[in-house]
Amino acid sequence: QVQLVESGGGLVQAGGSLRLSCAASSTFFTINTMGWYRQAPGKQRELVAAITRSGSTNYADSVKGRFTISRDNALNTVYLQMNKLKPEDTAVYYCKSEVGFSAYWGRGTQVTVSS
């Protein structure tokens, strides 16, 4: 029913920027809340940012003021603009979409921030 494709990950120096994109497809149902999560090796997956269809946002405290989430409803695409990146931001970033009562995940994209 739903597939998500992430792009934009890579290697960047501390203080630099990256922009992640996630294009979602849903055959019959409206995609509601979309978000970005991340998981570092040996750590639990955590919420980075989420955005509702109407544009309400929620951010983890660790990224407030540095990351911005946005979406294009016509394209069913969610973006994560990441500025002033820190080494502790290094993780696999996953896109999540909520459709009806179910949640769907992308396969993840690696973000590595060097000192």
BALUM-607074 format. One record per residue: x, y, z of N, C-alpha, C, CB in turn; residue in three letters; residue number from 0. Coordinates in steps of 0.2 Angstrom, whole numbers. Each point is the difference from the previous one (the first is absolute). Glycine has a CB too. Example, Ala and Ser with C-alpha at 12.3 -4.5 7.8 and 13.67 -1.06 7.14 Angstrom:
! BALUM-607074
66 | -28 | 39 | -4 | 6 | 0 | 4 | 6 | 0 | -9 | -6 | 6 | ALA | 0
7 | 11 | -10 | 4 | 6 | 1 | -4 | 5 | 3 | 6 | -3 | -10 | SER | 1
***
This chain:
! BALUM-607074
4 | -6 | 0 | -4 | 6 | 0 | 4 | 6 | 0 | -9 | -6 | 6 | GLN | 0
14 | 6 | -2 | 5 | 6 | 1 | 7 | -1 | -1 | -9 | 5 | 8 | VAL | 1
12 | -1 | -12 | 8 | -1 | 0 | 3 | 7 | 1 | -1 | -10 | -8 | GLN | 2
7 | 10 | 11 | 3 | 6 | 1 | 7 | 0 | -2 | -7 | 2 | 10 | LEU | 3
10 | 3 | -13 | 6 | 0 | -3 | 4 | 6 | 2 | -4 | -6 | -10 | VAL | 4
10 | 5 | 14 | 3 | 5 | 3 | 7 | 2 | -4 | -4 | -3 | 11 | GLU | 5
6 | 9 | -11 | 6 | 2 | -4 | 3 | 6 | 4 | -5 | -4 | -11 | SER | 6
11 | 6 | 10 | 3 | 6 | 2 | 5 | -2 | 6 | -10 | 6 | -3 | GLY | 7
11 | -12 | 5 | 5 | -1 | 5 | 7 | 0 | -3 | -8 | -7 | 6 | GLY | 8
13 | 7 | -1 | 7 | 1 | -2 | 5 | 1 | 5 | -4 | 3 | -11 | GLY | 9
10 | -1 | 9 | 5 | 2 | 5 | 1 | 8 | 0 | 6 | -11 | -2 | LEU | 10
-6 | 14 | 7 | 0 | 7 | 1 | 5 | 2 | 6 | -11 | 2 | -6 | VAL | 11
14 | 4 | 5 | 4 | 2 | 6 | -4 | 4 | 5 | 10 | 1 | -8 | GLN | 12
-8 | -2 | 14 | -4 | 4 | 6 | -1 | 7 | -2 | 5 | -8 | 8 | ALA | 13
-11 | 10 | -7 | -2 | 7 | -2 | -3 | 1 | -7 | 9 | 3 | 8 | GLY | 14
-9 | -9 | -12 | -2 | 0 | -6 | -8 | -1 | 0 | 11 | -3 | -4 | GLY | 15
-13 | 2 | -2 | -8 | -1 | -1 | -1 | -6 | -5 | -2 | 12 | 2 | SER | 16
-4 | -15 | -1 | -2 | -5 | -5 | -8 | 1 | 0 | 10 | -8 | 3 | LEU | 17
-13 | 6 | -8 | -7 | 0 | -1 | -2 | -7 | -2 | 0 | 12 | -3 | ARG | 18
-4 | -15 | 7 | -3 | -7 | -1 | -7 | 1 | -3 | 6 | -5 | 9 | LEU | 19
-8 | 0 | -14 | -6 | 0 | -3 | -3 | -7 | 1 | 3 | 9 | -8 | SER | 20
-10 | -9 | 8 | -3 | -7 | 0 | -6 | 1 | -4 | 4 | -3 | 12 | CYS | 21
-5 | -1 | -17 | -5 | 0 | -4 | -5 | -6 | 1 | 7 | 6 | -9 | ALA | 22
-13 | -5 | 11 | -4 | -5 | 2 | -6 | -1 | -5 | 2 | 2 | 12 | ALA | 23
-4 | -9 | -13 | -5 | -1 | -4 | -5 | -4 | 3 | 7 | 0 | -10 | SER | 24
-14 | 1 | 9 | -5 | -3 | 3 | -6 | -1 | -5 | 3 | 4 | 11 | SER | 25
-4 | -10 | -13 | -5 | -2 | -5 | -7 | 3 | 1 | 7 | -10 | -2 | THR | 26
-10 | 9 | 8 | -7 | 2 | 1 | -1 | 5 | 6 | -3 | -11 | -5 | PHE | 27
8 | 11 | 10 | -2 | 4 | 6 | 5 | 6 | 0 | -3 | -11 | 6 | PHE | 28
0 | 16 | -2 | 3 | 6 | 2 | 6 | -1 | 5 | -11 | 6 | -3 | THR | 29
17 | -3 | 1 | 5 | 0 | 5 | 0 | 5 | 5 | 7 | -5 | -9 | ILE | 30
-7 | 4 | 15 | -1 | 5 | 5 | 6 | 2 | 3 | -11 | -5 | 3 | ASN | 31
13 | 4 | 3 | 6 | 2 | 3 | 6 | -3 | -3 | -6 | 2 | 11 | THR | 32
11 | 2 | -13 | 6 | -3 | -2 | 6 | 3 | 5 | -4 | 0 | -13 | MET | 33
9 | -4 | 13 | 6 | 2 | 4 | 6 | -3 | -1 | -8 | 1 | 8 | GLY | 34
13 | 1 | -5 | 7 | -3 | 0 | 2 | -2 | 7 | 3 | 8 | -10 | TRP | 35
0 | -14 | 10 | 3 | -3 | 5 | 7 | -2 | -1 | -11 | -5 | 4 | TYR | 36
15 | 4 | 1 | 7 | -2 | -1 | 2 | -5 | 5 | 3 | 11 | -5 | ARG | 37
2 | -15 | 3 | 3 | -5 | 4 | 7 | -1 | 0 | -11 | -6 | -1 | GLN | 38
15 | 7 | 6 | 7 | -1 | 0 | 2 | -7 | 2 | 1 | 12 | 3 | ALA | 39
4 | -15 | -5 | 2 | -7 | 2 | 0 | -1 | 8 | 7 | 0 | -10 | PRO | 40
-11 | -5 | 12 | -1 | -2 | 7 | -5 | 5 | 4 | 12 | -4 | -1 | GLY | 41
-15 | 8 | -3 | -5 | 5 | 3 | -7 | -2 | -2 | 9 | 9 | 1 | LYS | 42
-14 | -6 | 2 | -7 | -1 | -1 | -2 | 5 | -6 | -2 | -4 | 12 | GLN | 43
-2 | 2 | -16 | -3 | 5 | -5 | -3 | 6 | 4 | -1 | -10 | -9 | ARG | 44
2 | 16 | 7 | -3 | 6 | 3 | -3 | 4 | -5 | 8 | -1 | 9 | GLU | 45
-13 | 5 | -7 | -4 | 5 | -4 | 5 | 6 | -1 | -11 | -4 | 4 | LEU | 46
12 | 6 | -10 | 3 | 6 | -2 | -5 | 6 | -1 | 10 | -7 | -5 | VAL | 47
-14 | 6 | 0 | -5 | 5 | -1 | -6 | -3 | -3 | 9 | 8 | -2 | ALA | 48
-15 | -5 | 3 | -6 | -3 | -4 | -4 | 6 | -2 | 0 | -10 | 7 | ALA | 49
-5 | 9 | -12 | -4 | 5 | -2 | -7 | -3 | -3 | 11 | 7 | -3 | ILE | 50
-16 | -3 | 5 | -7 | -3 | -2 | -1 | 3 | -7 | -4 | 0 | 12 | THR | 51
-2 | -2 | -14 | -2 | 2 | -7 | -1 | 7 | 0 | -5 | -11 | -2 | ARG | 52
3 | 14 | 7 | -2 | 7 | 1 | 6 | 4 | 1 | -11 | -3 | 4 | SER | 53
17 | 0 | -2 | 6 | 4 | 1 | 2 | 1 | 7 | -3 | 6 | -10 | GLY | 54
0 | -9 | 15 | 2 | 0 | 6 | 6 | -4 | 1 | -11 | 2 | 4 | SER | 55
16 | 1 | 0 | 7 | -4 | 0 | 2 | -1 | 8 | 3 | 5 | -11 | THR | 56
1 | -10 | 11 | 2 | -2 | 7 | 8 | -2 | -1 | -12 | -4 | 4 | ASN | 57
16 | 6 | 0 | 7 | -1 | 0 | 3 | -3 | 6 | 1 | 9 | -8 | TYR | 58
4 | -13 | 7 | 4 | -2 | 6 | 4 | 6 | 3 | 1 | -12 | -5 | ALA | 59
0 | 12 | 11 | 3 | 6 | 3 | 7 | 1 | -2 | -6 | -2 | 10 | ASP | 60
10 | -4 | -12 | 6 | 0 | -2 | 1 | 3 | -7 | 2 | -10 | 7 | SER | 61
-7 | 11 | -11 | 1 | 3 | -7 | -4 | 6 | -1 | 1 | -11 | -4 | VAL | 62
-5 | 14 | 9 | -3 | 6 | 0 | 4 | 6 | -2 | -8 | -5 | 8 | LYS | 63
6 | 9 | -13 | 5 | 5 | -2 | 5 | -1 | -5 | -2 | 4 | 11 | GLY | 64
3 | -11 | -12 | 4 | -2 | -5 | -3 | -4 | -6 | 9 | 0 | 9 | ARG | 65
-14 | -4 | -8 | -4 | -3 | -5 | -6 | 3 | -1 | 6 | -11 | 3 | PHE | 66
-9 | 10 | -10 | -6 | 2 | -2 | -4 | -5 | -4 | 4 | 12 | 0 | THR | 67
-10 | -14 | 2 | -3 | -5 | -4 | -6 | 3 | -4 | 2 | -8 | 9 | ILE | 68
-3 | 6 | -15 | -5 | 3 | -4 | -3 | -6 | -4 | 6 | 12 | 0 | SER | 69
-11 | -10 | -4 | -3 | -5 | -4 | -4 | 3 | -6 | -1 | -8 | 10 | ARG | 70
0 | 4 | -15 | -3 | 2 | -6 | -6 | -5 | -1 | 10 | 6 | -6 | ASP | 71
-16 | -4 | 8 | -5 | -5 | 0 | -2 | -2 | -7 | -5 | 5 | 10 | ASN | 72
6 | -1 | -15 | -2 | -2 | -7 | 5 | -6 | -2 | -4 | 12 | -3 | ALA | 73
10 | -11 | 5 | 5 | -5 | -2 | 1 | -6 | 5 | 6 | 9 | -6 | LEU | 74
-10 | -8 | 12 | 1 | -5 | 5 | 7 | -1 | 2 | -10 | -6 | -3 | ASN | 75
14 | 12 | 4 | 7 | 0 | 1 | 1 | 4 | 7 | 3 | -1 | -12 | THR | 76
1 | -2 | 16 | 2 | 4 | 6 | 8 | 1 | 0 | -9 | -5 | 7 | VAL | 77
11 | 11 | -5 | 7 | 2 | 0 | 3 | 1 | 7 | -2 | 5 | -11 | TYR | 78
8 | -6 | 12 | 3 | 2 | 6 | 7 | 4 | -1 | -5 | -10 | 5 | LEU | 79
4 | 17 | -4 | 6 | 4 | -1 | 4 | 0 | 6 | -6 | 7 | -8 | GLN | 80
12 | -9 | 8 | 5 | -1 | 6 | 5 | 5 | -1 | -3 | -12 | 1 | MET | 81
4 | 17 | 4 | 5 | 5 | 0 | 4 | -1 | 6 | -7 | 8 | -7 | ASN | 82
13 | -5 | 7 | 5 | 0 | 6 | 0 | -7 | 3 | -3 | 11 | 2 | LYS | 83
5 | -16 | -7 | 0 | -7 | 2 | 6 | -1 | 5 | -5 | -3 | -11 | LEU | 84
3 | -2 | 16 | 5 | -2 | 5 | 2 | -7 | -1 | -5 | 9 | 8 | LYS | 85
11 | -12 | -6 | 1 | -7 | 0 | -5 | -4 | 3 | 12 | 3 | 0 | PRO | 86
-15 | -1 | 6 | -5 | -4 | 3 | -7 | -1 | -4 | 5 | 4 | 10 | GLU | 87
-5 | 0 | -16 | -6 | -1 | -5 | 1 | -6 | -4 | -2 | 12 | 0 | ASP | 88
8 | -15 | 0 | 2 | -6 | -4 | -5 | -6 | 2 | 12 | 4 | -1 | THR | 89
-15 | -6 | -4 | -5 | -6 | 1 | -3 | -1 | -7 | -3 | 4 | 12 | ALA | 90
-1 | -10 | -12 | -4 | -1 | -6 | -7 | 3 | 1 | 6 | -11 | -1 | VAL | 91
-8 | 15 | -3 | -6 | 4 | 0 | -6 | -4 | -4 | 7 | 11 | 1 | TYR | 92
-12 | -12 | 2 | -6 | -3 | -3 | -6 | 4 | 0 | 4 | -10 | 5 | TYR | 93
-7 | 9 | -11 | -6 | 4 | -1 | -6 | -4 | 2 | 5 | 6 | -10 | CYS | 94
-10 | -3 | 13 | -6 | -4 | 2 | -6 | 4 | -2 | 6 | -4 | 10 | LYS | 95
-11 | 0 | -12 | -7 | 3 | -2 | -5 | -4 | 3 | 5 | 4 | -11 | SER | 96
-11 | 0 | 13 | -5 | -3 | 3 | -6 | 0 | -5 | 4 | 3 | 11 | GLU | 97
-7 | -9 | -12 | -6 | -1 | -5 | -5 | -4 | 4 | 8 | 1 | -10 | VAL | 98
-14 | 2 | 11 | -5 | -3 | 4 | 2 | -1 | 7 | -4 | -5 | -11 | GLY | 99
4 | -2 | 12 | 2 | -2 | 7 | 7 | -3 | 0 | -12 | -2 | 3 | PHE | 100
16 | 2 | -9 | 6 | -3 | -1 | 6 | 5 | -1 | -6 | -10 | -4 | SER | 101
12 | 8 | 6 | 6 | 4 | -1 | 4 | -4 | -5 | -1 | 6 | 11 | ALA | 102
5 | -2 | -15 | 4 | -3 | -5 | 7 | 3 | 0 | -10 | -3 | -7 | TYR | 103
15 | -1 | 6 | 7 | 3 | 1 | 4 | -1 | -7 | -1 | -3 | 12 | TRP | 104
5 | 8 | -13 | 5 | -1 | -5 | 6 | -4 | 2 | -3 | 11 | -4 | GLY | 105
7 | -13 | 0 | 6 | -4 | 1 | 6 | 4 | 4 | -4 | -8 | -10 | ARG | 106
4 | 14 | 10 | 5 | 4 | 3 | 5 | 3 | -4 | -2 | -7 | 9 | GLY | 107
5 | 12 | -7 | 6 | 3 | -4 | 5 | 2 | 5 | -8 | 4 | -9 | THR | 108
14 | -5 | 8 | 6 | 1 | 4 | 2 | 8 | 0 | 4 | -12 | -1 | GLN | 109
-4 | 15 | 7 | 3 | 6 | 1 | 6 | 0 | 5 | -11 | 5 | -2 | VAL | 110
17 | -3 | -1 | 6 | 0 | 4 | 3 | 7 | 0 | 2 | -12 | -3 | THR | 111
-1 | 14 | 9 | 3 | 7 | 2 | 7 | -1 | 3 | -12 | 5 | 1 | VAL | 112
17 | -2 | -5 | 6 | -1 | 3 | 3 | 6 | 3 | 2 | -7 | -9 | SER | 113
2 | 6 | 14 | 3 | 6 | 4 | 5 | 4 | -4 | -2 | -7 | 10 | SER | 114
***
